[in-house]
């Protein structure tokens, strides 16, 4: 098991990255930007991940609640 090729974890187990087709899609919406990475083995998607960047941060202001 001394194969120096880089591997990636997929639904088919660990596969050499060089054997997979890699596609990238971007979505640019008013509230976020999303990067979607897709790895395919032939016509089958074996790994897909998304990375999202919000364009507006969350507030740190406290919200008062009623206690009964």
C-alpha positions in Angstrom: 0.0 0.0 0.0 2.7 2.4 -1.0 0.8 4.2 -3.7 2.0 7.8 -3.8 -1.1 9.1 -5.7 -3.3 11.5 -3.7 -6.7 10.1 -2.7 -10.0 11.6 -2.0 -12.9 10.1 0.0 -16.0 9.4 -2.1 -19.1 7.3 -2.0 -17.1 4.6 -3.7 -14.4 4.7 -1.0 -11.0 6.4 -1.3 -10.2 7.0 -5.0 -7.2 8.6 -6.8 -8.1 12.2 -7.6 -6.5 11.9 -11.0 -9.2 9.3 -12.0 -12.1 11.6 -11.3 -13.6 14.5 -13.4 -13.8 17.7 -11.4 -16.3 20.5 -12.0 -16.9 23.8 -10.2 -20.1 25.9 -10.2 -20.6 29.4 -8.6 -23.9 30.9 -7.4 -23.9 34.6 -6.7 -27.1 35.6 -4.9 -27.9 38.9 -3.1 -27.3 37.4 0.3 -24.5 34.8 -0.4 -21.9 33.5 -2.8 -21.7 29.7 -3.1 -19.0 27.5 -4.6 -20.1 23.9 -5.5 -17.4 21.3 -6.2 -18.5 18.1 -8.0 -16.3 15.0 -8.5 -17.6 12.4 -11.1 -16.5 8.8 -11.9 -17.9 8.5 -15.4 -21.5 9.8 -15.3 -21.9 9.2 -11.5 -21.4 11.9 -8.9 -19.2 10.4 -6.2 -18.5 13.5 -4.1 -20.1 16.9 -4.0 -19.4 19.8 -1.5 -20.6 23.4 -1.2 -18.8 26.3 0.4 -21.0 29.4 1.3 -19.9 32.9 2.1 -22.6 35.2 3.5 -22.5 38.7 2.3 -23.9 40.1 5.5 -22.7 39.0 8.9 -24.9 37.9 11.8 -25.9 40.4 14.4 -24.5 40.3 17.9 -27.4 42.3 19.3 -29.3 40.6 22.1 -33.0 39.9 21.8 -35.1 40.3 24.9 -37.4 37.4 25.7 -40.5 37.2 27.9 -40.1 34.9 30.9 -43.3 33.5 32.3 
